[in-house]
């Protein structure tokens, strides 16, 4: 395809908790587009992006906006209304995937493996969580990513504090048993499950700092799983992605439970594209450089819901 004739807008940034991650990935995506012959129209959605889109009238949009409004269906709805093809999942799948409790309910309904959970709307529900899940739990807001507002805690007092923090980001928080791990992730690109990555933070859990602010986190490719478990993770990732109605690209995260079984954690419909990010690492291991990855995603741009 002759990309030099295409007007491609790169939407990034915003005002949400993950805006900085999006801004950090913008340069890598823009550089890859330039290697394809594209001169991207870069639009930060914290400004009047609807006016910019109306004025620029791009042929297609690459959505690099993490969290809200890029992964909750809002941006997808705007682009559908404007009739502009966009990358990634549609409105309904985006909204569903960003809602972590409802994502897990879909997976549970289909018999896909995921940890038990309690959905919390107020700090006073901490006792219920401990009673149902045990003393060691993991807390995260229902609609945030990049481990924003996420905590691994022990005991009811620590849980109350974690819930207080998590509920500043969202009206609901998700509480799960603290899984021993380690953590794994599988990128999905146009029906292909990329190589599994094993994630090994230097200490603690894979939080925001381990993801974006340190070079001590190890990313293992091969993942360290047996060949059979690696294949199982890839198949589960494809099934989990399809179950939510997602399309083109994304990432499915896993943890191991205390029996060594894989459990689905969450789905990311606009994964990171920084130099620390996982999908570019997995794509590279599969022989796909950044320009090729961006091209594959752009080729699937659609305007359908």
Secondary structure, 3 states (H helix, E strand, C coil): CCHHHCCEEEEECCCCCCHHHHHHHHHHHHHHHHHCCCCCEEEECCCCHHHHHHHHCCCEEEECCCCCCCCCCHHHHHHHHHCCEECCCCHHHHHHHHCHHHHHHHHHHCCCCECCEEEECCHHHHHHHHHHHCCEEEEEECCCCCCCCCEEEECHHHHHHHHHHHCCCCCCEEEEECCCCCEEEEEEECCEECCCEEEECCCCCCCHHHHHCCCCCEEECCCCCCHHHHHHHHHHHHHHHHHCCCCCEEEEEEEECCCCCEEEEEEECCCCCCCCCHHHHHHHHCCCCHHHHHHHHHHCCECCC
